[in-house]
Each structure stands twice: as C-alpha cells, then as structure tokens.
Amino acid sequence: MRRTEPEGTPSTTPLLQACGVTKRYGSFTALNAVDLTVEAGRTVSIVGESGSGKTTLARILVGLERADRGTVLHRGRPVRGRRARREFQRSVGMVFQDPYESMDPRMTIGEVVAEPLRAHGLHGRDGERRIRELLDSVGMEGAEPDAYPHQFSGGQRQRVCIARALATDPELVICDEPTSALDVSVQAQILNLLLDLQRERGLAYLFITHDLDVVRRISDEVDVLFRGDVVERGSAEKVTRTPEHAYTRKLLDALPADSPRDRRIGSPIA
C-alpha cells in the first residue's frame, strides 16, 4: 500500500524525532539530552553496550516510559496528550529481544498477532483473515493461528513477533536486539526478512543493537550511545569504516575487517 503524507505536512518532515530527551533514575543519568531523527523508509541504528541507554530511549519513544525532559515528535508534531499518543502508537510496531519472553505462553499465536488489532479496535470481521495474511507475510505460511508458542522454534517465534509488530500497518518498527537471543543459524534469516519487509512496505526501522557488524549490513544512519550521550553520528558506511570516536573504534575492534557492501545477508551473523 502506498503511503501518503498527511495533509499540510511537508514531505521533508522527519517521521520521528527525539529532541533533548533526558532520563534519570535517581542520581544515574540514563539519557543526557539525546537527539534522534528517523526519516521515512530509512533505517537508523542506535549502538552501544549494555547500560548505554539504548533500550531506555526505545521505551520512551514508544511511550512505555516518560522522559524527564525533552520532546518526541511524530511528523513534526509533539506526541502529547491521549489522542496524539494513541495515533503514534498505532503507527509504530516493536520487536523485542527475546521471542520466548515477549509472548504470553497461554495465548495462541493468532491471539498474539491480534493483540495490537484488538487494542486499536481494528480486529473486526476480517480479523482472522488479517492474522493469516500477517503470518504468511513473515514466512509462517501454513502455521495454524490456534497453535501455541511452545510449538515453534525461536526463529519462528520471532517471526510471529514481527507479524504482531506489523498488525496495524505501521510506518516505523523499533527493533530492540531482535536477533541476539536467536541461534546464529537463524539470525541472518530474520535480518533478511526485515530487509524484505522494508522494501515491500516502505518501513522505517529504529534498530537497537550492540553489534556493529549487523549495523553496517542493514543501516543507513548510526548513532553511537555511550553512558547516555550520543558520541558519534553519521552514515553507516562512515561510522563503521572510519569511526572518529575511541568508543566506536572499541566496538569495532572484535569485528572482521571484511564485510558485504550490499544490503543482503548471505551468511549467518556471528
């Protein structure tokens, strides 16, 4: 489905912006005046080690936590008030790190995929057909919606989680370490699926990860977070090949020097 800009919104307006977002937990500063921009149809990766503030930023962006200071903008408009938050949440999907933890084992996979549809009043009479279409779109053709998560592998469960993230036809999907809990043999399959879905649907991604090898294979732009501060920002090509900050160079130290330049992953990500 071709997306159109809302009336009166210039096409150059970023899809998502974080402006000066700060978050503290007691005396600990998790995020320090962080700025972020995600353009429609592009992939921005937030990179950093555990504790750098990546997941806190993602949770603030989707409304699971509130910033102490700063503003989140959706197409140039502040995400404030119940109506604006609900509209924004409908336009954003999220894929969490662990497909074993992010699904209720008592729910069928059909119920899991239907969660966002029901939350936004979109299930309706065509809900069952929509669920099957979503499962088919992530490579789960033939999977019975009445089956339970324990009947599937980790990679298959993550595909179900991706289907759930796509349920409301979002513009943006936030992926929080979506392959780190998976076997190496299936990581590349999931990343390729995300790239295929981006091309088919015009999705933007905000990719949260600590792995610069993954980042340079899938991203357009990269922001490097260190102790709550953005210490480096630029194109994936520049940041991963000629990093300027010592922390970025440290993250790259353990990675192989050679990497595919095309955006198709043909071998597992180590």
DRENBA-263538 format. One record per residue: residue in three letters; x, y, z of N, C-alpha, C, CB in turn; residue number from 1. Coordinates in steps of 0.1 Angstrom, whole numbers. Glycine has a CB too. Layout:
BEGIN
{site ala,{X,Y,Z},{X,Y,Z},{X,Y,Z},{X,Y,Z},NUM}
...
This chain:
BEGIN
{site met,{9,-12,0},{0,0,0},{9,12,0},{-10,0,12},1}
{site arg,{6,21,-9},{14,34,-10},{10,43,1},{13,40,-24},2}
{site arg,{20,48,8},{17,58,19},{17,72,14},{28,56,30},3}
{site thr,{9,80,20},{8,94,16},{11,103,28},{-6,98,9},4}
{site glu,{16,114,26},{19,124,37},{6,130,42},{29,135,33},5}
{site pro,{4,132,55},{-8,139,60},{-9,153,53},{-8,140,75},6}
{site glu,{-21,157,51},{-24,170,45},{-17,181,53},{-39,173,44},7}
{site gly,{-10,190,46},{-4,201,53},{10,198,59},{-12,206,63},8}
{site thr,{15,185,58},{28,181,63},{38,180,52},{27,168,70},9}
{site pro,{48,188,52},{58,187,41},{65,174,41},{68,199,43},10}
{site ser,{69,170,29},{75,156,27},{88,155,34},{76,153,13},11}
{site thr,{94,167,37},{108,167,43},{107,166,58},{115,180,39},12}
{site thr,{95,166,64},{94,164,78},{98,150,82},{80,167,83},13}
{site pro,{107,149,92},{111,135,96},{99,128,102},{122,136,107},14}
{site leu,{100,115,100},{89,106,106},{89,107,121},{91,92,101},15}
{site leu,{101,106,127},{103,106,141},{115,114,146},{104,92,147},16}
{site gln,{113,122,156},{124,130,162},{123,129,177},{123,145,157},17}
{site ala,{135,128,183},{136,130,197},{145,142,199},{143,117,204},18}
{site cys,{140,151,207},{147,164,209},{151,166,224},{139,176,204},19}
{site gly,{164,165,227},{168,168,240},{163,158,251},{165,181,244},20}
{site val,{161,145,247},{155,136,257},{164,132,268},{150,123,249},21}
{site thr,{160,135,280},{168,132,292},{160,123,301},{172,145,299},22}
{site lys,{167,113,307},{161,104,316},{170,100,328},{156,91,309},23}
{site arg,{166,102,340},{174,99,352},{167,89,360},{178,112,360},24}
{site tyr,{174,80,367},{170,71,377},{177,74,390},{171,56,373},25}
{site gly,{172,82,398},{179,87,410},{191,96,405},{184,75,418},26}
{site ser,{203,92,409},{214,100,406},{221,95,392},{225,99,417},27}
{site phe,{215,84,387},{221,79,374},{214,85,362},{219,63,374},28}
{site thr,{221,90,353},{216,96,341},{217,86,330},{224,109,337},29}
{site ala,{205,80,326},{204,70,315},{205,77,302},{191,62,316},30}
{site leu,{199,88,300},{200,96,287},{202,110,290},{187,94,279},31}
{site asn,{211,116,283},{215,130,285},{213,139,273},{230,131,290},32}
{site ala,{201,145,272},{198,154,261},{200,148,248},{206,167,263},33}
{site val,{194,136,246},{197,129,233},{187,134,222},{194,114,235},34}
{site asp,{193,137,210},{186,140,198},{186,128,189},{191,153,191},35}
{site leu,{176,126,181},{175,115,172},{165,119,161},{170,102,179},36}
{site thr,{168,115,148},{160,117,137},{159,104,129},{165,129,128},37}
{site val,{146,100,126},{144,89,117},{135,94,105},{137,77,125},38}
{site glu,{141,92,93},{133,96,81},{125,84,76},{143,100,70},39}
{site ala,{114,87,70},{105,76,64},{113,67,55},{93,83,57},40}
{site gly,{111,54,57},{117,44,48},{132,42,51},{115,48,34},41}
{site arg,{137,47,61},{152,46,64},{154,38,76},{159,60,65},42}
{site thr,{166,33,78},{170,25,90},{180,33,98},{175,11,86},43}
{site val,{177,36,110},{187,42,119},{190,32,130},{181,56,125},44}
{site ser,{202,30,133},{207,21,143},{212,29,155},{217,11,138},45}
{site ile,{208,25,167},{213,30,180},{223,19,185},{202,34,190},46}
{site val,{235,22,187},{245,13,190},{252,16,203},{256,12,179},47}
{site gly,{254,6,211},{261,8,224},{261,-5,232},{255,20,232},48}
{site glu,{269,-5,242},{269,-17,251},{258,-16,261},{283,-17,259},49}
{site ser,{256,-27,268},{245,-27,279},{248,-16,288},{245,-41,286},50}
{site gly,{237,-9,292},{238,2,301},{240,16,294},{248,0,310},51}
{site ser,{241,16,281},{244,28,274},{232,37,272},{250,25,260},52}
{site gly,{220,31,274},{208,39,273},{199,36,261},{211,54,272},53}
{site lys,{203,26,253},{196,22,241},{181,18,243},{203,11,234},54}
{site thr,{179,9,252},{166,4,255},{157,14,262},{166,-9,263},55}
{site thr,{163,22,270},{156,33,277},{150,43,267},{165,40,287},56}
{site leu,{159,46,257},{154,55,246},{143,49,238},{166,58,237},57}
{site ala,{144,36,235},{133,30,227},{120,30,235},{137,15,224},58}
{site arg,{121,27,248},{109,26,256},{102,40,258},{112,21,270},59}
{site ile,{110,50,258},{105,64,258},{98,67,245},{116,74,261},60}
{site leu,{104,63,234},{99,66,221},{85,60,219},{108,62,210},61}
{site val,{83,48,224},{70,41,222},{60,44,234},{72,26,221},62}
{site gly,{64,52,243},{55,56,254},{55,46,266},{42,57,249},63}
{site leu,{64,37,267},{64,27,278},{71,34,290},{72,15,275},64}
{site glu,{79,45,288},{84,53,299},{83,67,294},{99,49,302},65}
{site arg,{84,76,304},{83,91,301},{97,97,304},{73,98,310},66}
{site ala,{101,106,295},{113,113,297},{112,124,308},{117,120,284},67}
{site asp,{123,127,315},{123,138,325},{122,151,318},{135,137,334},68}
{site arg,{129,152,306},{130,164,298},{130,160,284},{142,173,302},69}
{site gly,{126,169,275},{127,166,261},{114,163,254},{137,155,258},70}
{site thr,{114,162,241},{102,161,233},{103,150,223},{97,174,227},71}
{site val,{93,142,220},{92,133,209},{82,138,199},{88,119,214},72}
{site leu,{87,139,187},{78,145,176},{75,134,166},{85,157,169},73}
{site his,{63,133,162},{58,124,151},{54,133,139},{47,114,156},74}
{site arg,{61,132,128},{59,140,117},{58,155,120},{46,136,110},75}
{site gly,{67,159,129},{68,173,133},{58,178,144},{65,181,121},76}
{site arg,{50,169,149},{40,172,159},{44,165,172},{26,168,155},77}
{site pro,{44,172,184},{47,166,197},{37,155,200},{46,177,208},78}
{site val,{43,144,205},{34,133,209},{30,135,224},{42,119,208},79}
{site arg,{20,144,225},{15,147,238},{0,146,238},{19,162,242},80}
{site gly,{-6,142,249},{-20,140,250},{-24,126,246},{-27,151,242},81}
{site arg,{-35,122,251},{-40,108,248},{-42,105,234},{-53,106,256},82}
{site arg,{-48,115,227},{-51,112,212},{-39,111,204},{-60,124,207},83}
{site ala,{-29,120,206},{-17,120,199},{-9,107,202},{-8,132,202},84}
{site arg,{-8,103,215},{-1,91,218},{-7,79,212},{-1,89,233},85}
{site arg,{-20,78,212},{-27,67,206},{-25,66,191},{-42,67,209},86}
{site glu,{-25,77,184},{-22,78,170},{-8,74,167},{-25,92,164},87}
{site phe,{1,78,175},{15,75,173},{18,60,176},{24,83,182},88}
{site gln,{12,55,186},{14,41,190},{8,32,179},{8,38,203},89}
{site arg,{-2,36,172},{-7,28,161},{2,28,149},{-21,33,157},90}
{site ser,{10,39,148},{19,40,136},{33,33,139},{21,54,132},91}
{site val,{35,28,151},{47,22,155},{45,8,159},{54,30,166},92}
{site gly,{54,-2,154},{54,-15,159},{67,-17,166},{53,-25,148},93}
{site met,{68,-28,175},{80,-30,182},{83,-45,183},{79,-25,196},94}
{site val,{95,-49,180},{100,-63,181},{110,-63,192},{106,-68,167},95}
{site phe,{107,-71,202},{116,-72,214},{127,-82,212},{108,-75,226},96}
{site gln,{136,-82,222},{148,-90,221},{145,-105,221},{158,-87,232},97}
{site asp,{138,-109,231},{136,-124,233},{122,-129,230},{139,-127,248},98}
{site pro,{121,-136,219},{108,-141,215},{102,-151,225},{109,-148,201},99}
{site tyr,{110,-156,234},{105,-165,244},{98,-157,255},{116,-174,250},100}
{site glu,{103,-145,258},{97,-137,269},{87,-127,264},{109,-130,276},101}
{site ser,{86,-124,252},{77,-113,247},{64,-118,243},{84,-106,236},102}
{site met,{61,-131,244},{48,-137,241},{43,-144,254},{48,-146,229},103}
{site asp,{30,-142,256},{23,-149,267},{21,-164,263},{9,-143,271},104}
{site pro,{28,-174,270},{27,-188,265},{13,-193,266},{36,-196,273},105}
{site arg,{3,-186,273},{-10,-191,273},{-19,-186,261},{-17,-186,286},106}
{site met,{-13,-178,253},{-20,-172,242},{-16,-180,229},{-18,-158,240},107}
{site thr,{-25,-182,220},{-22,-188,207},{-14,-178,199},{-35,-193,199},108}
{site ile,{-7,-182,188},{0,-172,180},{-10,-163,173},{9,-179,170},109}
{site gly,{-22,-168,170},{-32,-159,164},{-36,-148,174},{-44,-167,160},110}
{site glu,{-37,-151,187},{-41,-141,197},{-29,-131,199},{-44,-148,210},111}
{site val,{-17,-137,198},{-5,-128,199},{-5,-117,188},{8,-136,199},112}
{site val,{-7,-122,175},{-7,-113,164},{-19,-103,165},{-7,-121,151},113}
{site ala,{-30,-107,170},{-42,-99,171},{-42,-89,182},{-54,-108,173},114}
{site glu,{-32,-90,191},{-32,-80,203},{-32,-66,198},{-19,-82,210},115}
{site pro,{-24,-61,189},{-25,-47,185},{-38,-43,178},{-13,-43,176},116}
{site leu,{-43,-53,170},{-56,-50,163},{-67,-48,173},{-59,-62,154},117}
{site arg,{-67,-57,183},{-78,-55,193},{-76,-42,202},{-78,-67,203},118}
{site ala,{-63,-39,205},{-60,-27,213},{-65,-14,206},{-46,-26,216},119}
{site his,{-64,-15,192},{-68,-3,185},{-82,-4,178},{-57,0,174},120}
{site gly,{-89,-14,182},{-103,-16,176},{-103,-19,161},{-111,-3,178},121}
{site leu,{-93,-27,157},{-92,-29,142},{-94,-44,139},{-78,-25,138},122}
{site his,{-98,-52,148},{-99,-66,146},{-111,-69,136},{-101,-74,159},123}
{site gly,{-123,-66,140},{-135,-66,132},{-137,-80,126},{-133,-57,121},124}
{site arg,{-146,-80,116},{-150,-93,109},{-139,-99,101},{-162,-91,101},125}
{site asp,{-130,-91,96},{-119,-95,88},{-106,-99,96},{-115,-85,77},126}
{site gly,{-108,-99,109},{-96,-101,118},{-89,-114,115},{-100,-100,132},127}
{site glu,{-96,-125,114},{-90,-138,112},{-82,-138,98},{-100,-149,112},128}
{site arg,{-88,-133,88},{-81,-132,75},{-68,-124,76},{-90,-126,64},129}
{site arg,{-69,-113,83},{-58,-104,85},{-46,-111,93},{-62,-91,93},130}
{site ile,{-50,-119,103},{-40,-126,110},{-32,-136,101},{-46,-134,122},131}
{site arg,{-40,-143,93},{-33,-153,84},{-24,-146,74},{-44,-161,76},132}
{site glu,{-29,-134,69},{-21,-127,59},{-8,-122,66},{-29,-115,54},133}
{site leu,{-9,-118,78},{3,-113,85},{13,-125,88},{-1,-107,99},134}
{site leu,{8,-136,92},{17,-148,94},{23,-152,80},{9,-160,100},135}
{site asp,{15,-152,70},{21,-155,56},{32,-145,53},{10,-155,46},136}
{site ser,{30,-133,56},{40,-122,52},{53,-124,58},{34,-109,54},137}
{site val,{54,-131,69},{67,-132,77},{72,-146,75},{65,-129,91},138}
{site gly,{67,-154,65},{73,-167,63},{67,-178,71},{87,-167,64},139}
{site met,{55,-176,77},{49,-186,85},{36,-192,78},{44,-180,99},140}
{site glu,{38,-194,65},{27,-200,57},{24,-214,63},{31,-200,42},141}
{site gly,{11,-216,64},{7,-229,69},{6,-230,84},{15,-239,63},142}
{site ala,{12,-221,91},{11,-221,106},{-4,-219,110},{20,-211,112},143}
{site glu,{-8,-227,120},{-22,-226,124},{-23,-215,135},{-27,-239,130},144}
{site pro,{-31,-205,133},{-33,-195,143},{-37,-200,157},{-43,-185,139},145}
{site asp,{-42,-212,158},{-46,-218,171},{-35,-225,178},{-58,-228,169},146}
{site ala,{-23,-226,172},{-11,-232,178},{-5,-223,188},{-1,-235,167},147}
{site tyr,{2,-229,198},{8,-221,209},{23,-219,206},{6,-229,222},148}
{site pro,{29,-208,213},{43,-205,210},{52,-217,213},{46,-194,219},149}
{site his,{50,-225,223},{59,-236,226},{61,-246,215},{55,-243,239},150}
{site gln,{52,-246,205},{52,-255,194},{62,-250,183},{38,-257,188},151}
{site phe,{68,-239,185},{76,-233,174},{90,-230,179},{70,-220,169},152}
{site ser,{100,-230,170},{114,-226,173},{115,-212,176},{123,-230,161},153}
{site gly,{127,-208,181},{130,-194,184},{128,-185,172},{143,-192,190},154}
{site gly,{134,-189,161},{132,-181,149},{118,-179,144},{141,-187,138},155}
{site gln,{110,-190,145},{96,-189,142},{88,-180,151},{90,-203,142},156}
{site arg,{92,-181,164},{85,-172,174},{88,-157,171},{89,-175,188},157}
{site gln,{101,-155,167},{104,-141,164},{97,-136,151},{119,-139,162},158}
{site arg,{94,-145,142},{86,-142,130},{72,-138,134},{86,-153,120},159}
{site val,{67,-145,144},{53,-142,149},{53,-128,156},{49,-153,159},160}
{site cys,{64,-125,163},{65,-112,169},{66,-101,159},{78,-112,179},161}
{site ile,{73,-104,148},{74,-94,137},{60,-92,131},{84,-98,126},162}
{site ala,{52,-103,129},{39,-102,124},{30,-93,133},{32,-116,122},163}
{site arg,{32,-95,146},{24,-87,156},{28,-72,154},{27,-91,170},164}
{site ala,{41,-69,152},{46,-56,151},{40,-49,138},{61,-55,150},165}
{site leu,{36,-57,128},{31,-52,115},{16,-51,115},{36,-61,104},166}
{site ala,{9,-55,126},{-5,-57,125},{-13,-44,122},{-10,-62,139},167}
{site thr,{-8,-33,127},{-15,-20,125},{-10,-13,113},{-15,-12,137},168}
{site asp,{-2,-19,104},{4,-13,92},{12,-1,96},{-7,-9,82},169}
{site pro,{22,-3,105},{29,9,110},{39,15,99},{37,5,122},170}
{site glu,{43,27,102},{53,34,94},{67,31,99},{50,49,94},171}
{site leu,{68,28,112},{81,26,119},{80,14,127},{84,39,127},172}
{site val,{91,6,127},{92,-6,136},{105,-4,144},{92,-19,128},173}
{site ile,{104,-5,157},{115,-4,166},{119,-18,169},{112,4,179},174}
{site cys,{132,-21,166},{137,-35,168},{147,-34,179},{143,-41,155},175}
{site asp,{144,-40,191},{153,-40,202},{161,-53,203},{146,-37,215},176}
{site glu,{173,-53,197},{182,-65,197},{174,-77,192},{188,-68,211},177}
{site pro,{168,-77,180},{158,-87,176},{164,-101,172},{150,-82,164},178}
{site thr,{178,-101,171},{184,-114,168},{193,-119,178},{192,-112,155},179}
{site ser,{196,-111,189},{206,-115,199},{203,-128,207},{209,-104,208},180}
{site ala,{190,-131,208},{186,-143,216},{184,-155,207},{173,-140,223},181}
{site leu,{187,-154,194},{185,-165,184},{198,-172,181},{179,-159,171},182}
{site asp,{196,-185,177},{208,-192,172},{214,-185,160},{204,-207,168},183}
{site val,{227,-186,159},{235,-180,148},{229,-184,135},{249,-183,149},184}
{site ser,{224,-196,134},{220,-201,121},{207,-195,116},{217,-216,122},185}
{site val,{200,-188,125},{187,-182,120},{188,-166,121},{176,-186,129},186}
{site gln,{199,-161,126},{199,-146,127},{199,-140,113},{212,-142,134},187}
{site ala,{206,-145,104},{206,-139,90},{193,-140,84},{217,-146,81},188}
{site gln,{185,-151,86},{172,-152,80},{163,-141,85},{166,-166,84},189}
{site ile,{163,-138,98},{155,-128,104},{158,-114,99},{155,-128,119},190}
{site leu,{171,-111,98},{176,-98,92},{172,-97,78},{191,-97,94},191}
{site asn,{173,-107,70},{168,-106,56},{153,-104,55},{172,-119,49},192}
{site leu,{146,-111,64},{131,-109,64},{128,-94,67},{125,-118,75},193}
{site leu,{135,-88,77},{133,-74,80},{136,-65,68},{141,-70,92},194}
{site leu,{147,-68,61},{150,-60,49},{140,-62,38},{164,-64,43},195}
{site asp,{135,-74,36},{124,-76,26},{112,-69,29},{121,-92,24},196}
{site leu,{108,-69,42},{96,-62,46},{97,-47,44},{92,-65,60},197}
{site gln,{109,-42,47},{111,-28,45},{109,-24,30},{126,-24,49},198}
{site arg,{115,-32,21},{113,-29,7},{99,-30,2},{122,-38,-2},199}
{site glu,{92,-40,7},{78,-42,3},{68,-31,9},{73,-56,8},200}
{site arg,{71,-27,21},{61,-19,28},{66,-4,30},{58,-25,42},201}
{site gly,{78,-1,26},{83,12,29},{85,16,43},{74,22,23},202}
{site leu,{88,6,51},{90,8,66},{103,16,69},{90,-6,73},203}
{site ala,{102,23,80},{114,28,86},{117,19,98},{112,43,91},204}
{site tyr,{130,18,101},{134,10,113},{142,18,122},{141,-3,109},205}
{site leu,{140,17,135},{150,21,145},{155,8,151},{143,30,156},206}
{site phe,{168,5,149},{174,-7,153},{183,-5,165},{182,-13,141},207}
{site ile,{180,-12,176},{187,-11,188},{196,-23,189},{178,-10,200},208}
{site thr,{210,-21,190},{219,-32,190},{232,-28,196},{221,-38,176},209}
{site his,{240,-38,199},{254,-36,203},{264,-41,192},{257,-43,217},210}
{site asp,{258,-46,182},{266,-53,172},{268,-45,159},{260,-67,168},211}
{site leu,{280,-39,158},{282,-31,146},{284,-39,133},{295,-23,148},212}
{site asp,{286,-52,134},{286,-60,122},{272,-60,116},{291,-74,125},213}
{site val,{262,-62,124},{248,-62,120},{245,-48,114},{239,-65,131},214}
{site val,{249,-37,122},{246,-24,118},{251,-20,104},{252,-14,128},215}
{site arg,{263,-23,101},{268,-19,88},{262,-27,77},{283,-21,88},216}
{site arg,{256,-38,79},{249,-45,69},{235,-41,66},{249,-60,73},217}
{site ile,{228,-34,76},{214,-31,74},{211,-16,75},{206,-38,83},218}
{site ser,{220,-8,80},{216,6,84},{219,16,73},{223,9,97},219}
{site asp,{212,27,74},{215,39,67},{223,49,75},{202,46,61},220}
{site glu,{218,51,87},{225,60,97},{227,53,110},{216,73,99},221}
{site val,{237,58,117},{241,52,130},{243,63,140},{254,43,129},222}
{site asp,{237,61,152},{240,69,164},{247,60,174},{227,76,170},223}
{site val,{258,64,179},{266,56,189},{263,62,203},{281,55,186},224}
{site leu,{258,54,212},{255,59,226},{265,54,235},{240,54,230},225}
{site phe,{270,63,244},{279,59,254},{276,66,267},{294,62,250},226}
{site arg,{271,58,277},{267,63,290},{257,75,289},{279,69,297},227}
{site gly,{247,72,280},{236,82,278},{239,93,269},{233,87,291},228}
{site asp,{251,94,263},{254,105,254},{256,99,240},{266,113,259},229}
{site val,{251,107,230},{255,103,216},{269,108,213},{244,109,206},230}
{site val,{278,99,212},{292,103,210},{297,103,195},{302,94,218},231}
{site glu,{289,97,187},{292,97,172},{279,95,164},{303,87,169},232}
{site arg,{278,101,153},{266,100,144},{271,102,130},{255,111,148},233}
{site gly,{265,94,121},{268,95,107},{262,84,99},{283,96,105},234}
{site ser,{266,83,86},{262,72,78},{268,59,83},{265,75,63},235}
{site ala,{261,48,80},{266,35,84},{280,33,78},{256,24,81},236}
{site glu,{281,37,66},{294,35,59},{305,42,66},{293,40,44},237}
{site lys,{303,55,70},{313,63,76},{316,58,90},{309,77,76},238}
{site val,{306,56,98},{308,53,112},{315,39,114},{295,53,120},239}
{site thr,{311,29,105},{317,16,107},{330,14,99},{307,6,102},240}
{site arg,{334,23,90},{347,22,83},{357,32,88},{344,23,68},241}
{site thr,{353,44,91},{362,54,95},{357,61,108},{365,65,84},242}
{site pro,{356,54,119},{350,59,131},{359,70,137},{348,49,142},243}
{site glu,{353,80,143},{361,91,149},{363,90,164},{354,104,145},244}
{site his,{353,84,170},{354,83,185},{360,70,190},{340,85,191},245}
{site ala,{368,71,201},{375,60,206},{365,49,210},{384,64,218},246}
{site tyr,{354,52,215},{344,42,219},{339,34,207},{332,48,227},247}
{site thr,{336,41,196},{332,34,184},{343,25,179},{328,44,173},248}
{site arg,{355,29,179},{366,21,175},{367,8,184},{379,28,175},249}
{site lys,{364,10,197},{365,-1,206},{354,-12,202},{362,3,220},250}
{site leu,{342,-7,198},{331,-16,194},{335,-24,182},{318,-8,192},251}
{site leu,{343,-17,173},{347,-24,160},{359,-33,162},{350,-13,150},252}
{site asp,{366,-32,173},{378,-40,174},{377,-55,172},{384,-38,188},253}
{site ala,{366,-61,176},{364,-75,176},{358,-80,163},{356,-80,187},254}
{site leu,{355,-71,153},{348,-74,141},{357,-77,130},{338,-63,137},255}
{site pro,{354,-87,121},{362,-89,109},{363,-77,100},{357,-101,102},256}
{site ala,{374,-75,94},{376,-63,86},{367,-63,73},{390,-62,82},257}
{site asp,{365,-75,68},{358,-76,55},{343,-77,58},{363,-88,47},258}
{site ser,{335,-71,50},{320,-71,52},{313,-69,39},{316,-61,63},259}
{site pro,{302,-76,36},{295,-73,23},{290,-59,23},{283,-83,22},260}
{site arg,{291,-53,11},{287,-39,9},{272,-39,5},{295,-33,-2},261}
{site asp,{267,-50,0},{253,-50,-4},{244,-53,7},{250,-60,-16},262}
{site arg,{231,-48,7},{222,-50,18},{214,-63,16},{212,-38,18},263}
{site arg,{222,-74,16},{216,-87,16},{225,-96,24},{213,-92,1},264}
{site ile,{220,-103,33},{229,-111,42},{229,-125,38},{224,-109,57},265}
{site gly,{240,-130,33},{240,-143,27},{246,-154,36},{248,-143,15},266}
{site ser,{251,-150,48},{257,-159,58},{253,-155,72},{272,-160,56},267}
{site pro,{253,-164,81},{249,-161,95},{258,-150,101},{250,-173,104},268}
{site ile,{252,-142,109},{259,-131,116},{265,-137,129},{250,-119,119},269}
{site ala,{278,-136,130},{285,-142,142},{284,-133,154},{300,-145,140},270}
